[in-house]
Amino acid sequence: MAVAIGRSFSIQPRSIFNSKSLDRPSPAARLSWLGHAATITPRCRQTCVAAQQRPTWLPGLDPPPHLDGTLVGDFGFDPLGLAEDPESLRWYVQAELVHSRFAMLGVLGILVTDLLRVTGISKIPVWFEAGAVKYDLANTETLFLVQLILMGFVETKRYMDFVSPGSQAKEGSFFGLEASLEGLEPGYPGGPLLNPLGLAKDIKNSHDWKLKEIKNGRLAMVAMLGIFVQASVTHVGPIDNLVEHLSNPWHKTIIQTLASSSS
């Protein structure tokens, strides 16, 4: 056993009294005491540094193992562990994409229509009362039925493409409009209809565009939550609140608004 230990560490008695051996050993010499498996290669060093520098939603937090940074916009946020199942994680990714896009459209629609209403350009109702307005185009029941059919069709096609990726891009699967959509991958349809500027034709190498979209989408979802709360508390549109705040910035703030609404 002593011979085996001596061979593994390569300790020579004369080295103890050798003045040169008292010098600080090189990193390679120090690692040799741990064996060949402990040798740190440049690739390993780069991987370790990248893992340490990975941004997380809470600085200093270790991301969960099922969020390894390969997903677009992955900052390790899953405090409840809802995405531990790989199949559930795939669905959550697609659900977040859809909600982000709806939120971005919703914020844009609310702000534009509210601006037109406040400036007097149009007599559009405030956004939270628009659903109760009677339109000359058709009655409420007809509009609801048309929306139900159209949205149901689109959502069904999206789900079918999620279950079987690429199945909805086959010829004859979308009334001959497959070439105009050019399904790139689940969640990212393209073509001249949905990608007229051609910003992400090569979807496999469009990580930056995907990251920008999901960041803006998450911001839009937070903005929609703020708009909901604002409408519930003040009973006016966001542009009305902005105008009121700018008229007296030091006394017309969210704190005063919440305090007056609770009293």
Secondary structure, DSSP 8 states (H G I E B T S, - for coil): -HHHHHHHHT--GGGGS-GGGGS---HHHHHHTT-GGG---HHHHHHHHHHHT---SSTT----TT--S-STT-----TT-TT-SHHHHHHHHHHHHHHHHHHHHHHHHHHHHHHHHHTTS-----GGGGGG---SSS-HHHHHHHHHHHHHHHHHHHHHHHHSTTGGGSTTSSTT-HHHH---BTTB--HHHH-TT-TTSSGGG-HHHHHHHHHHHHHHHHHHHHHHHHHHHHSS-HHHHHHHHHHSTTTSSHHHHHHHHH-
